[in-house]
């Protein structure tokens, strides 16, 4: 290969790299060259860790598949979805979500008193998990919270109801 051919190959490699880099950048930008931001209707992929006030890790997807949702479609809790609005790919944020913007408050009428003999075998102890069918056919998950004599109290609130939630979130992709 002569000097001219080597120089030409070098130029071609440079063009290929610039083209590839430009296509990656264009995948992350809108018309006008501005970085794409999270907005209603956009498909968003995130990495997150959810903790409680005591720093206990409740859930994370770090090291596994991203969580993908459509912004504005109520697929994730409102407090997190609202905080994500306007973020860009690569951006990280710590989000504090109050109970009313997360899994809601604890509803006292969702704590049901039942006769112990109505519980399935093995569920007559505190912290036992059970399922029941609601009037509309929906499966409800509950937890035995207290046993007094022949009565048991089953809490059908979401396990994170009434709790402040803390998310460490990173935007991986926006489409």
C-alpha positions in Angstrom: 0.0 0.0 0.0 1.5 3.3 -1.0 1.5 6.5 1.0 -1.5 8.0 -0.9 -3.6 4.8 -0.3 -2.7 4.8 3.4 -3.7 8.5 3.8 -7.0 7.8 1.9 -7.7 4.9 4.2 -7.0 7.1 7.2 -9.4 9.7 6.0 -12.1 7.1 5.3 -11.8 5.7 8.8 -12.1 9.2 10.1 -15.3 9.8 8.1 -16.7 6.5 9.3 -16.0 7.4 13.0 -17.5 10.9 12.6 -20.6 9.4 10.9 -21.0 6.8 13.7 -20.6 9.5 16.4 -23.0 11.8 14.7 -25.7 9.0 14.5 -25.3 8.3 18.2 -25.6 12.0 19.0 -28.6 12.3 16.7 -30.3 9.4 18.4 -30.1 11.4 21.7 -31.2 14.7 20.2 -34.3 16.3 18.8 -34.6 18.6 15.7 -32.6 21.7 16.4 -29.7 19.8 18.0 -31.0 20.2 21.6 -30.7 17.3 24.0 -33.9 15.3 24.2 -35.7 15.7 27.5 -38.3 13.6 29.2 -41.8 14.9 28.2 -45.3 13.5 28.0 -45.5 10.6 25.5 -41.7 9.9 25.5 -40.6 6.3 26.2 -38.0 6.5 29.0 -35.6 3.9 30.3 -34.2 4.4 33.8 -31.9 2.8 36.4 -33.1 3.3 40.0 -32.7 2.4 43.6 -35.6 2.9 46.0 -34.9 3.3 49.7 -36.9 4.3 52.8 -36.1 7.0 55.4 -34.0 4.5 57.4 -31.9 3.9 54.2 -33.2 0.4 53.8 -33.0 -0.6 50.1 -36.5 -1.7 49.0 -35.9 -2.2 45.3 -33.3 -1.6 42.6 -32.7 -2.5 39.0 -29.0 -1.6 39.0 -27.1 -4.4 37.3 -30.2 -5.7 35.5 -32.6 -4.5 32.9 -33.7 -0.9 32.9 -37.2 0.1 33.9 -38.9 1.4 30.7 -42.2 3.4 30.8 -44.1 6.1 28.9 -44.0 9.5 30.5 -47.4 10.8 31.4 -49.2 7.4 31.2 -49.3 6.7 35.0 -47.1 3.6 34.7 -45.0 4.7 37.6 -45.9 6.5 40.8 -46.9 10.2 40.3 -44.2 11.7 42.5 -41.4 10.0 40.6 -43.0 10.6 37.2 -43.4 14.3 37.9 -39.8 14.7 39.1 -38.5 13.0 35.9 -40.1 15.6 33.6 -37.4 17.6 31.8 -34.5 15.3 32.6 -32.0 14.3 29.9 -30.1 11.1 29.0 -27.3 10.6 31.5 -28.7 12.9 34.1 -29.1 11.6 37.7 -31.4 12.8 40.4 -32.4 12.1 44.0 -36.1 12.2 44.3 -38.1 12.3 47.6 -41.7 11.2 47.2 -44.3 11.9 49.9 -46.8 9.2 50.6 -49.7 11.0 48.8 -47.6 11.0 45.6 -46.4 7.4 46.1 -48.5 4.6 47.3 -50.9 6.8 49.2 -51.8 7.0 52.9 -52.6 4.1 55.1 -56.4 3.6 54.9 -57.8 2.3 58.2 -60.8 0.7 56.3 -58.3 -1.5 54.4 -57.4 -3.2 57.8 -60.0 -5.9 58.2 -60.9 -7.8 61.3 -61.7 -11.5 60.6 -62.3 -14.6 62.7 -59.1 -16.6 63.0 -60.9 -19.7 61.7 -61.5 -17.9 58.4 -57.8 -17.7 57.7 -56.1 -20.4 55.6 -54.0 -22.9 57.4 -50.6 -21.5 58.4 -51.8 -17.9 58.2 -52.8 -17.5 61.9 -49.6 -15.6 62.9 -48.4 -12.0 62.7 -46.7 -11.1 59.4 -48.3 -14.0 57.5 -49.0 -13.0 53.9 -52.4 -13.9 52.3 -54.5 -13.2 49.2 -58.2 -12.6 48.9 -60.5 -11.8 46.1 -62.1 -8.4 46.1 -65.8 -7.9 45.1 -64.7 -7.0 41.5 -62.6 -10.2 41.2 -59.3 -8.3 41.8 -56.7 -10.2 43.8 -55.9 -8.4 47.0 -52.7 -9.0 49.0 -52.8 -8.7 52.7 -50.6 -9.2 55.8 -51.8 -10.3 59.2 -50.8 -7.4 61.6 -52.3 -8.5 64.9 -54.0 -11.5 66.5 -56.3 -11.1 69.6 -58.0 -14.1 71.0 -60.2 -15.5 68.1 -59.7 -12.4 65.9 -57.1 -11.6 63.3 -56.4 -8.2 61.7 -55.4 -8.2 58.0 -53.9 -5.1 56.4 -54.7 -4.8 52.7 -52.9 -1.5 52.2 -50.0 -1.5 49.8 -46.8 -2.4 51.9 -45.3 1.1 51.0 -48.5 3.0 51.8 -47.9 5.9 54.3 -44.1 5.8 53.7 -41.9 8.5 52.3 -39.8 7.1 49.4 -36.4 8.0 48.2 -35.3 7.3 44.6 -31.8 7.6 43.2 -32.5 7.6 39.5 -30.5 7.8 36.3 -31.9 8.4 32.8 -30.5 5.8 30.4 -32.6 6.4 27.2 -35.4 8.6 25.8 -37.3 7.8 22.6 
